[in-house]
């Protein structure tokens, strides 16, 4: 099941990146201070996929909510992206994924587990201004 979640995660990432609007006007200043946050009442197994400070993607098991990750992105990192997926929860449970840049929410999405207790929450990718 984790392999299926990873495949879905990569597919959502590819679609999200290809359709992003690079105009992040009004969302953040030139800050590269990033915070990812996952909250909710989901009780199944969860993971977080995110872009870390160097711009490389990472996958991490989420063992408790709320979950956060904070860092300052390197100058050559192009984007901030975080999403979460899980299985084994209860239908109707929720997760919210937020991306903060410079202390301001730049992307946010709440998702609800389906009838099988599976959840995927993939907010919009934030592209750093150049």
Number of C-alpha atoms within 10 A of each C-alpha: 9 13 8 9 19 16 12 14 20 13 11 17 20 11 10 16 16 9 10 13 12 12 11 14 8 7 14 18 14 10 14 22 17 22 20 24 19 24 16 16 15 25 18 19 17 23 20 22 21 20 20 22 21 14 17 10 12 11 16 11 13 19 12 12 15 13 14 15 13 14 12 16 21 13 12 10 17 17 20 26 25 29 28 25 25 25 21 16 21 19 15 16 18 20 24 21 23 24 26 21 24 16 14 16 15 20 20 20 15 16 19 20 23 16 11 12 18 22 27 23 24 23 23 22 23 24 18 21 15 6
